[in-house]
Amino acid sequence: MEPHGELPVLAAQALAWPGQPGMVDRMVTDVGHEAFRDRLQQALRARRAALAAPAALGLVLVTGAAAFAAVSLTRVSTDIYTDTQAQHRTEVEPDVFAFGATIVSAFQVGRVFAGGASNIGWATSRNGGSTWSHGYLPGITGNGGGPFGQASDAVVAYDAKYKVWLISSLGLGTSSVDVLVNRSTNGGTTWGKPVTVATGSNDKDWITCDNHPASPYYGNCYAEYDITSASNSVVMSTSTDGGATWGPALGPVGGARGLGGQPLVGPGGSVTVPYESFAGTRAIRSFHSTDGGTSWDRSVLVSDISHHTAAGSLRESPLPSAAVDGAGTVYVAWADCRFSAGCTSNDIVLAKSTGPGTWSAPVRVPIDPVTSTVDHFVPGLAVDPGSSGATARIGLTYYYYPKASCSASTCQLDAGFISSVNGGASWSAPARLAGPMSLSWLPNTSQGRMFGDYIATTIVAGGNAYPVLPVAHALTGSAFHQAMYVPAGGLAITGGSHAAAASHSHPRTRPAPRRTVTAR
């Protein structure tokens, strides 16, 4: 394309960086045509004028893309540490959970290239997201008076029976990686030192609790992790005392090899655990328990995975994100390229349980046209626990490249959100929450630039969705500026008329490639 043909597009891109007066100069330099400076400025003025009316309504239009609602973000934490092992002023990989009016998030603070972080941070709102407090967990790394070198993989749960908040994480030592749980009995604003769930060589923990008073296992909590020294065997441990002590590791009948299991509890106390399977063909599988974690049934197939590896050496994979509605239907989302001819980009796909051990075929979440160049990945799925079935309220956060075909120097990373009010049958228009971000603004790891192997969204019952987002800004010299943010006031679950679809599928176009199975 000749430079003059790019002017409207460049003008639209410049508007995506509001308040940065040097953006026109930067874009002119990027395309290498100084002579077009004045013409680009003219195009920018024309573009701004054309957008004046919709901007007054809080909309920003991007050439070739959907209209995105303007979203105000609130920073809820920052990296305070200075230990030399880490890339500081960085925070990555958040989880978040809401119960009542309390919302608690946890995440890595000060990412270390080789794995883990300087500590685990937390951010808590006691008033439905209006205001936030934050801090850092005690007793894990040396930064919190603990014995471990690094911490990783933070996950949040609440036990309603014992009125205790739990943050599960990994403590990375010189000879072991332990699964830990810190507990809070005052609403997630102060935390005790961790108790140990498991020692050894472990990865990708997750945690949930049975908060259904009618369940025979009300108050049980379930921790999931995989044992890397045993071919990534996925196992479960159960607590019956609010996370103070934990039972032995138990796997499903026939075993399970994989990563990233997310246990979910239905209203009758049954527990379902979707996970990314490494056994045979790369797939999403699940197993479940109906006896309070005393035993776990044989795993079943949810779906095979077809996955496009994101460009630019970005750290991402098709780890599942899962949620359960008020009737016990389990929803699982992951990044998958089956709807893209040639597997040139990923969509976010969604499967639902249809009974014990049975699943629907995945459908494509209609974020943009199936022919678009957008690459979507790392979903964070939430379902309003007070909704179910055909009126289930769903919020889905995700990251994406507007153009899948890019390089480490040209990829632009955004975060988006979409919602449904009918169990995923149809969806709202997407909202851009953050970005564009250059990959050089993210901390580097042994598996690529990182914002998180997973992210998360939660929904306050009957109310708004609250994703917690790692958002990066341009470096100052060599100093990063990446921290955790939430949308101010949360995001409305509006739904819309954009239908999910299972048509135009290109199954098995490209099987998901094997990845390094230690994902700390």
C-alpha positions as CSV (number, residue, x, y, z in Angstrom):
1,M,0.0,0.0,0.0
2,E,1.3,3.5,-0.9
3,P,1.8,5.8,2.1
4,H,-1.1,8.2,1.1
5,G,-3.4,5.2,1.2
6,E,-2.5,4.5,4.8
7,L,-3.3,8.0,6.1
8,P,-6.8,7.4,7.3
9,V,-5.7,4.2,9.0
10,L,-2.8,5.9,10.6
11,A,-5.0,8.7,11.8
12,A,-7.4,6.3,13.4
13,Q,-4.5,4.5,15.1
14,A,-3.1,7.7,16.4
15,L,-6.4,8.5,18.0
16,A,-6.1,5.2,19.9
17,W,-3.3,6.8,22.0
18,P,-5.2,9.9,23.4
19,G,-3.1,12.5,25.1
20,Q,0.2,11.6,23.4
21,P,1.0,14.5,21.2
22,G,4.1,12.8,19.7
23,M,2.1,9.9,18.3
24,V,1.9,11.5,14.8
25,D,5.6,11.9,14.7
26,R,6.1,8.3,15.9
27,M,3.8,6.9,13.2
28,V,5.4,8.9,10.5
29,T,8.8,7.6,11.6
30,D,7.4,4.1,11.7
31,V,6.3,4.2,8.1
32,G,9.4,6.1,7.1
33,H,7.9,8.9,5.1
34,E,8.7,12.3,6.7
35,A,7.2,14.1,3.6
36,F,3.8,12.9,4.7
37,R,3.8,14.6,8.1
38,D,1.6,17.5,7.1
39,R,-0.8,15.2,5.2
40,L,-1.1,12.8,8.1
41,Q,-1.8,15.7,10.5
42,Q,-4.5,16.9,8.1
43,A,-6.0,13.3,8.0
44,L,-5.8,13.2,11.8
45,R,-7.8,16.5,12.1
46,A,-10.4,15.2,9.6
47,R,-10.6,11.9,11.5
48,R,-11.0,13.6,14.8
49,A,-13.8,15.8,13.4
50,A,-15.6,12.8,11.9
51,L,-15.5,11.1,15.4
52,A,-16.6,14.2,17.3
53,A,-20.3,13.1,17.5
54,P,-19.7,9.5,18.5
55,A,-16.9,10.6,20.9
56,A,-19.4,12.7,22.7
57,L,-21.4,9.5,23.4
58,G,-18.3,7.7,24.7
59,L,-17.4,5.8,21.6
60,V,-14.1,5.4,19.7
61,L,-14.2,4.1,16.2
62,V,-11.3,2.3,14.7
63,T,-11.0,1.8,10.9
64,G,-11.9,-1.8,10.0
65,A,-13.0,-2.7,13.5
66,A,-16.1,-2.6,15.7
67,A,-17.1,0.4,17.9
68,F,-15.6,0.1,21.3
69,A,-17.1,1.6,24.4
70,A,-14.8,4.0,26.3
71,V,-13.8,2.3,29.6
72,S,-12.2,4.1,32.6
73,L,-9.7,1.9,34.5
74,T,-8.6,2.2,38.1
75,R,-5.2,1.0,39.2
76,V,-5.5,-1.3,42.2
77,S,-1.9,-2.3,42.9
78,T,1.7,-1.7,41.9
79,D,5.1,-3.5,42.3
80,I,6.9,-2.0,45.3
81,Y,9.9,-4.4,45.3
82,T,13.5,-3.8,44.4
83,D,15.2,-7.3,44.6
84,T,17.6,-7.7,41.7
85,Q,16.2,-11.1,40.4
86,A,13.0,-9.5,39.0
87,Q,11.9,-7.1,36.3
88,H,10.4,-4.5,38.5
89,R,7.3,-2.4,38.2
90,T,5.6,-5.4,36.7
91,E,2.5,-7.3,37.8
92,V,1.1,-10.3,35.8
93,E,-1.4,-13.2,35.8
94,P,-4.4,-12.2,38.0
95,D,-7.2,-14.2,39.4
96,V,-10.3,-12.6,40.9
97,F,-13.4,-13.9,42.9
98,A,-16.5,-12.1,44.3
99,F,-18.8,-13.2,47.1
100,G,-21.4,-10.8,48.2
101,A,-20.1,-7.3,48.0
102,T,-16.4,-8.4,48.5
103,I,-14.1,-8.8,45.5
104,V,-10.6,-10.2,46.0
105,S,-7.9,-10.5,43.4
106,A,-4.4,-12.0,43.6
107,F,-1.5,-11.8,41.1
108,Q,2.3,-12.0,40.7
109,V,4.3,-8.9,41.6
110,G,7.8,-8.4,40.1
111,R,8.1,-11.0,37.4
112,V,11.3,-13.1,37.3
113,F,12.6,-14.2,33.8
114,A,13.2,-17.8,34.8
115,G,9.9,-18.3,36.6
116,G,7.6,-16.9,39.3
117,A,7.8,-13.4,40.9
118,S,9.1,-11.5,43.9
119,N,5.8,-12.1,45.7
120,I,2.0,-12.4,45.4
121,G,0.0,-9.3,45.6
122,W,-3.7,-8.9,46.5
123,A,-6.3,-6.2,45.9
124,T,-9.7,-6.2,47.8
125,S,-12.9,-4.3,47.5
126,R,-15.4,-4.6,50.4
127,N,-18.1,-2.4,48.6
128,G,-18.7,-4.1,45.3
129,G,-15.8,-2.5,43.5
130,S,-16.3,1.2,44.6
131,T,-13.0,1.4,46.5
132,W,-10.0,-0.9,46.8
133,S,-7.2,-1.7,49.3
134,H,-4.1,-3.7,48.4
135,G,-1.0,-5.4,49.8
136,Y,1.3,-8.4,49.6
137,L,1.1,-11.9,51.1
138,P,3.3,-12.8,54.1
139,G,5.4,-15.9,54.5
140,I,6.0,-17.0,51.0
141,T,9.1,-15.3,49.5
142,G,11.9,-13.4,51.4
143,N,10.1,-10.2,50.5
144,G,7.3,-11.3,52.9
145,G,9.5,-13.0,55.5
146,G,9.1,-16.5,53.9
147,P,11.6,-19.2,52.8
148,F,10.9,-19.3,49.0
149,G,12.8,-17.6,46.3
150,Q,9.8,-16.8,44.1
151,A,6.0,-17.1,44.1
152,S,3.7,-17.9,41.2
153,D,0.2,-18.8,40.0
154,A,-2.1,-17.0,42.5
155,V,-5.8,-18.0,42.7
156,V,-8.6,-16.8,44.9
157,A,-11.5,-18.6,46.6
158,Y,-14.0,-18.0,49.4
159,D,-15.4,-20.5,51.9
160,A,-18.8,-19.3,53.0
161,K,-19.2,-21.9,55.7
162,Y,-16.0,-20.9,57.6
163,K,-16.1,-17.3,56.4
164,V,-12.5,-17.4,55.2
165,W,-10.9,-16.1,52.0
166,L,-8.1,-18.2,50.5
167,I,-5.3,-17.4,48.1
168,S,-3.6,-20.4,46.6
169,S,-0.1,-20.1,45.0
170,L,3.2,-21.8,44.3
171,G,6.3,-21.3,46.4
172,L,9.4,-21.9,44.3
173,G,12.3,-23.1,46.3
174,T,15.7,-24.4,45.4
175,S,14.7,-28.0,45.3
176,S,10.9,-28.0,45.3
177,V,7.8,-26.2,44.2
178,D,5.1,-26.3,46.9
179,V,1.4,-25.6,46.7
180,L,0.5,-23.0,49.4
181,V,-2.7,-21.4,50.8
182,N,-2.8,-18.0,52.6
183,R,-6.0,-17.4,54.6
184,S,-7.9,-14.3,55.6
185,T,-10.7,-14.2,58.2
186,N,-11.4,-10.5,58.0
187,G,-12.8,-10.1,54.5
188,G,-9.5,-10.3,52.5
189,T,-7.8,-7.2,54.0
190,T,-5.2,-9.0,56.1
191,W,-3.7,-12.4,55.5
192,G,-2.0,-15.1,57.6
193,K,1.2,-17.0,56.6
194,P,0.6,-19.9,54.3
195,V,-0.3,-23.5,55.0
196,T,1.1,-26.2,52.8
197,V,-1.2,-28.2,50.5
198,A,1.6,-30.2,48.8
199,T,5.3,-30.3,48.5
200,G,7.5,-31.6,45.6
201,S,7.6,-30.5,42.0
202,N,4.2,-28.9,41.2
203,D,2.6,-26.5,38.8
204,K,-0.5,-24.6,37.9
205,D,-2.6,-24.7,41.1
206,W,-6.3,-23.7,41.3
207,I,-8.7,-23.6,44.2
208,T,-12.5,-23.4,44.8
209,C,-15.0,-24.0,47.6
210,D,-18.5,-25.4,48.0
211,N,-20.6,-22.4,48.9
212,H,-24.0,-24.1,48.5
213,P,-25.7,-24.5,51.9
214,A,-27.9,-27.4,50.7
215,S,-24.9,-29.4,49.5
216,P,-23.9,-32.3,51.6
217,Y,-20.3,-31.1,51.2
218,Y,-20.9,-27.5,52.1
219,G,-17.7,-25.9,53.2
220,N,-15.3,-28.3,51.4
221,C,-12.6,-26.6,49.4
222,Y,-10.8,-28.3,46.5
223,A,-7.2,-27.6,45.4
224,E,-6.0,-28.7,42.0
225,Y,-2.4,-28.9,40.7
226,D,-0.2,-31.0,38.4
227,I,2.9,-32.9,39.5
228,T,5.6,-32.1,36.9
229,S,7.8,-34.9,38.1
230,A,5.1,-37.4,37.4
231,S,4.4,-36.5,33.7
232,N,2.2,-33.6,34.7
233,S,-0.3,-35.8,36.6
234,V,-3.3,-33.7,37.5
235,V,-4.4,-34.3,41.1
236,M,-6.8,-32.9,43.7
237,S,-6.6,-32.3,47.4
238,T,-9.6,-31.5,49.7
239,S,-10.0,-29.4,52.9
240,T,-12.9,-29.7,55.3
241,D,-11.9,-27.0,57.7
242,G,-11.7,-23.8,55.7
243,G,-8.3,-24.4,54.2
244,A,-6.4,-24.9,57.4
245,T,-5.5,-28.5,56.6
246,W,-5.5,-30.5,53.4
247,G,-6.0,-34.2,52.5
248,P,-3.8,-36.4,50.3
249,A,-3.4,-35.9,46.5
250,L,-5.9,-38.0,44.5
251,G,-6.2,-38.3,40.8
252,P,-9.1,-39.4,38.6
253,V,-9.6,-43.1,37.6
254,G,-7.1,-43.9,34.9
255,G,-5.1,-40.7,35.7
256,A,-4.9,-37.4,33.9
257,R,-1.9,-35.7,32.4
258,G,-2.2,-32.0,31.7
259,L,-2.2,-28.4,33.0
260,G,-4.5,-25.7,34.2
261,G,-7.4,-27.6,35.8
262,Q,-10.1,-25.4,37.2
263,P,-12.4,-27.1,39.7
264,L,-16.1,-25.9,39.9
265,V,-18.8,-26.8,42.3
266,G,-22.5,-27.3,41.4
267,P,-25.4,-26.7,43.7
268,G,-25.6,-30.4,44.7
269,G,-21.9,-30.6,45.6
270,S,-20.6,-32.2,42.5
271,V,-17.2,-31.0,41.4
272,T,-16.2,-30.7,37.7
273,V,-12.5,-30.1,36.7
274,P,-11.9,-29.0,33.1
275,Y,-8.2,-29.0,32.2
276,E,-5.8,-28.9,29.2
277,S,-4.8,-32.5,28.5
278,F,-1.4,-33.6,27.3
279,A,-2.4,-37.3,26.8
280,G,-2.5,-38.2,23.2
281,T,-4.1,-35.4,21.1
282,R,-4.0,-32.0,22.7
283,A,-7.5,-31.5,24.1
284,I,-9.7,-30.0,26.8
285,R,-10.9,-32.8,29.1
286,S,-12.7,-32.9,32.4
287,F,-13.3,-35.2,35.4
288,H,-15.6,-34.9,38.3
289,S,-16.5,-36.1,41.9
290,T,-19.9,-36.6,43.4
291,D,-18.7,-37.6,46.9
292,G,-17.0,-34.5,48.2
293,G,-13.6,-35.3,46.7
294,T,-13.2,-38.8,48.2
295,S,-12.9,-40.1,44.6
296,W,-12.7,-38.7,41.1
297,D,-14.2,-40.3,38.0
298,R,-12.4,-41.1,34.8
299,S,-11.8,-38.1,32.6
300,V,-13.9,-37.4,29.5
301,L,-13.3,-35.4,26.3
302,V,-14.7,-31.9,26.1
303,S,-13.1,-31.1,22.7
304,D,-9.9,-31.4,20.8
305,I,-7.8,-28.2,20.5
306,S,-6.7,-26.4,17.3
307,H,-4.5,-23.5,18.2
308,H,-2.6,-20.7,16.4
309,T,0.5,-19.7,18.2
310,A,0.4,-15.9,18.8
311,A,3.1,-13.9,16.9
312,G,5.8,-11.9,18.5
313,S,7.1,-14.4,21.0
314,L,4.1,-13.6,23.3
315,R,3.6,-16.1,26.1
316,E,0.1,-17.6,25.6
317,S,-1.5,-21.0,25.2
318,P,-5.0,-22.6,25.1
319,L,-5.4,-23.0,28.8
320,P,-9.1,-23.2,29.7
321,S,-11.1,-20.7,31.6
322,A,-14.2,-22.1,33.3
323,A,-17.2,-21.0,35.3
324,V,-20.5,-22.6,36.6
325,D,-24.0,-21.2,36.6
326,G,-26.6,-21.4,39.4
327,A,-28.0,-24.7,38.1
328,G,-24.6,-26.4,37.8
329,T,-24.0,-26.1,34.1
330,V,-20.2,-25.7,33.5
331,Y,-18.9,-23.3,30.8
332,V,-15.4,-23.7,29.4
333,A,-13.6,-21.2,27.1
334,W,-10.3,-21.3,25.4
335,A,-8.4,-19.9,22.3
336,D,-8.9,-22.0,19.2
337,C,-8.4,-21.6,15.5
338,R,-10.9,-24.2,14.2
339,F,-13.1,-21.5,12.7
340,S,-10.2,-19.8,10.9
341,A,-9.3,-21.1,7.4
342,G,-5.7,-22.2,7.6
343,C,-5.6,-21.7,11.4
344,T,-4.3,-18.1,10.8
345,S,-5.8,-16.7,14.1
346,N,-7.7,-17.8,17.2
347,D,-11.2,-17.2,18.2
348,I,-12.5,-17.7,21.7
349,V,-14.7,-20.8,21.7
350,L,-17.1,-21.9,24.4
351,A,-18.4,-25.4,25.4
352,K,-21.0,-26.2,28.0
353,S,-21.7,-29.3,30.0
354,T,-25.0,-31.0,29.0
355,G,-25.0,-33.6,31.8
356,P,-22.5,-35.6,34.0
357,G,-19.6,-36.2,31.7
358,T,-21.1,-34.9,28.5
359,W,-20.4,-31.6,26.7
360,S,-21.8,-29.6,23.8
361,A,-19.7,-28.9,20.7
362,P,-17.7,-25.7,21.0
363,V,-19.2,-22.5,19.5
364,R,-17.4,-19.4,18.3
365,V,-17.9,-16.3,20.5
366,P,-18.7,-13.6,17.9
367,I,-16.3,-10.9,18.9
368,D,-15.7,-9.9,15.2
369,P,-16.3,-11.4,11.8
370,V,-15.0,-14.9,11.1
371,T,-12.9,-13.5,8.3
372,S,-11.2,-10.8,10.4
373,T,-7.5,-10.6,11.0
374,V,-7.9,-10.4,14.8
375,D,-6.1,-13.0,17.0
376,H,-7.8,-13.6,20.4
377,F,-6.3,-15.5,23.3
378,V,-6.2,-16.0,27.1
379,P,-9.9,-15.7,28.0
380,G,-11.2,-14.9,31.5
381,L,-14.7,-16.3,31.8
382,A,-17.3,-15.5,34.4
383,V,-21.0,-16.5,35.0
384,D,-23.3,-14.7,37.4
385,P,-23.9,-17.4,40.1
386,G,-27.5,-16.2,40.5
387,S,-28.3,-16.9,36.9
388,S,-28.6,-20.1,34.9
389,G,-29.7,-21.8,31.7
390,A,-31.3,-19.6,29.0
391,T,-30.9,-16.5,31.2
392,A,-27.3,-17.1,32.4
393,R,-25.4,-13.9,32.5
394,I,-21.8,-14.3,31.1
395,G,-18.9,-12.0,31.0
396,L,-15.8,-12.8,28.9
397,T,-12.5,-10.8,29.0
398,Y,-9.7,-11.6,26.6
399,Y,-6.6,-10.2,25.0
400,Y,-6.0,-9.9,21.3
401,Y,-3.9,-8.6,18.4
402,P,-5.9,-6.6,15.9
403,K,-3.7,-8.1,13.2
404,A,-2.6,-11.7,13.8
405,S,0.3,-11.4,11.4
406,C,2.7,-9.2,13.2
407,S,6.2,-9.3,14.7
408,A,7.8,-8.7,18.1
409,S,8.3,-5.0,17.1
410,T,4.9,-4.5,15.4
411,C,2.4,-6.5,17.4
412,Q,-0.1,-4.4,19.3
413,L,-1.8,-6.0,22.3
414,D,-5.3,-5.0,23.4
415,A,-7.7,-6.3,26.1
416,G,-11.4,-6.7,25.3
417,F,-14.7,-7.7,26.9
418,I,-18.0,-9.1,25.6
419,S,-21.2,-10.3,27.4
420,S,-24.2,-12.5,27.0
421,V,-27.6,-12.6,28.9
422,N,-28.9,-15.9,27.4
423,G,-26.3,-18.5,28.3
424,G,-24.0,-17.6,25.4
425,A,-26.6,-17.9,22.6
426,S,-25.9,-14.4,21.5
427,W,-23.5,-11.6,22.6
428,S,-23.0,-7.9,22.9
429,A,-20.6,-5.9,20.8
430,P,-17.1,-6.0,22.1
431,A,-15.6,-3.3,24.3
432,R,-11.9,-2.5,24.2
433,L,-10.7,-2.2,27.8
434,A,-7.0,-1.5,27.4
435,G,-4.3,-1.0,24.7
436,P,-2.7,-0.9,22.3
437,M,0.4,-2.1,24.2
438,S,3.8,-2.9,22.6
439,L,5.3,-6.2,23.5
440,S,8.5,-4.6,24.7
441,W,6.4,-3.0,27.5
442,L,5.8,-6.5,29.0
443,P,8.3,-8.4,31.2
444,N,10.2,-11.2,29.4
445,T,10.3,-14.8,30.5
446,S,11.9,-18.0,29.3
447,Q,8.6,-18.6,27.3
448,G,8.2,-15.2,25.9
449,R,6.8,-11.8,26.8
450,M,4.2,-12.1,29.6
451,F,1.0,-10.5,30.8
452,G,-0.3,-13.9,32.2
453,D,-0.8,-17.5,31.4
454,Y,-4.3,-16.8,32.6
455,I,-6.6,-13.9,33.5
456,A,-9.9,-13.8,35.2
457,T,-13.3,-12.1,35.5
458,T,-15.9,-12.3,38.2
459,I,-19.5,-11.1,38.4
460,V,-21.0,-9.6,41.5
461,A,-24.3,-11.5,41.8
462,G,-27.0,-9.6,39.9
463,G,-24.5,-6.8,39.1
464,N,-21.5,-5.9,37.0
465,A,-18.5,-7.9,35.8
466,Y,-15.1,-7.1,37.3
467,P,-12.1,-8.3,35.3
468,V,-8.7,-7.5,36.8
469,L,-6.3,-6.6,34.0
470,P,-2.5,-6.4,33.7
471,V,-2.0,-3.2,31.7
472,A,1.4,-2.0,30.5
473,H,2.6,1.5,29.5
474,A,5.7,2.6,27.7
475,L,9.0,2.1,29.6
476,T,10.8,5.0,31.2
477,G,14.3,4.2,30.2
478,S,14.6,0.6,31.3
479,A,11.8,0.8,33.9
480,F,8.6,-1.0,33.2
481,H,5.1,0.4,34.0
482,Q,2.8,-2.7,34.2
483,A,0.3,-2.9,37.0
484,M,-3.2,-4.3,37.8
485,Y,-6.3,-2.3,36.8
486,V,-10.1,-2.8,37.1
487,P,-12.8,-1.1,35.1
488,A,-14.2,1.7,37.3
489,G,-17.6,0.6,38.6
490,G,-17.3,-2.7,36.7
491,L,-18.8,-3.6,33.3
492,A,-22.5,-4.1,32.6
493,I,-23.7,-7.5,31.4
494,T,-25.8,-6.3,28.5
495,G,-25.8,-9.1,26.0
496,G,-26.8,-8.4,22.4
497,S,-27.8,-9.9,19.1
498,H,-24.5,-11.2,17.8
499,A,-25.2,-15.0,17.6
500,A,-22.7,-17.6,18.5
501,A,-22.1,-20.1,15.7
502,A,-20.7,-23.5,15.1
503,S,-20.7,-23.1,11.3
504,H,-17.7,-22.5,9.0
505,S,-15.6,-24.7,11.2
506,H,-12.3,-26.0,9.9
507,P,-11.7,-28.8,12.4
508,R,-8.2,-30.3,12.9
509,T,-6.7,-27.6,10.5
510,R,-3.7,-27.5,12.8
511,P,-3.4,-29.4,16.0
512,A,-2.2,-27.4,19.0
513,P,1.6,-27.7,19.2
514,R,3.3,-29.2,22.2
515,R,4.5,-26.6,24.7
516,T,6.9,-26.6,27.6
517,V,4.8,-28.2,30.2
518,T,6.2,-26.3,33.2
519,A,4.2,-23.0,33.0
520,R,5.2,-21.2,36.1
